[in-house]
Amino acid sequence: MTEIKDILKLSIDERIHLVQTIWDSIATDTEVSEISEEHKKILDERLKAHKNNPDDVVKLG
């Protein structure tokens, strides 16, 4: 396994590429993972609440 100290020796471009590769692998893995029924219910409730009151949002900045 690669050590952190070895990763930190990479150039910035190489580290960015490594992070992008890792992120892409995480995205790919999560695309095939199943969302639990409990999480689906929560998402459905939040979407319904937003549709019922779209102006009720938290504005950042």
Secondary structure, DSSP 4 states (H G I P E B T S, - for coil): ---HHHHHTS-HHHHHHHHHHHHHHHHHHHHHSPPPHHHHHHHHHHHHHHHH-TT--PPP-
